[in-house]
Amino acid sequence: MDLLIGIVEKTASALAASGLSLLGLRMLRPRIDISPEISAWWSEEKQDFRYSIKISNKTRRALVEPRFELTLLYPNERGATKSKLIPRGRPDPMSISGRKKDKVNDKELGTYTIAYGGQEADLLLLAGQRTRGDANRAHFRFRCFVRDGLSGIGRQFETKYEVPADSIVFGTFKKGRVFDIDEQAPNQEWTEKVAAALASSGAAPAEGGRVPRVRNGDEPPPPVGEERGASADGDEPAGR
């Protein structure tokens, strides 16, 4: 009987230790949020557009070995889905800082903005070219892999930006752990780029900072002022 009780006690202790270990590992996993929209903004320095995706570290521990992957997905002439990896013009960072309490600086808040730009990484231009002027037939997939700086546990996160009309906004991200975008009035370059990307789609003219949706048939445009679409390092705009 004593032997049986001993075996039961050891088994229970092992199970409890295993459960606590799993709980600890779960608590030490990376946790991040990814912006539901992509911001597009004009770089005076580069004289072209930059596109940004913002992530926020939800823990107070640093994230290490971050890797980012943005892919354009679009249909070919036969309806099959094709993909193109969007190149990054700069290397990924070594780490992303943890979230600090009562701080206002983005770095101390654990946020990081990933920028894409240049002719090889101009999202609207590529979507328009690959869909022959109907960019809203394409969508983007963003993947982010990070490791927890304390436990070393790695985890991959993924989000999809279904169509440009719902996901690309002309403006810059607000400061802090929010993903709101300060929309800007479209400049001439933005208007021309949107028109080229949607040349064959019959989309309405751009209003505000959002890429216009494609209207079906004779559907009337939304009233003026109504928002279109819905959702959610040297190249980033200063202070963002």
Disulfide bonds with the S-S distance in Angstrom:
none
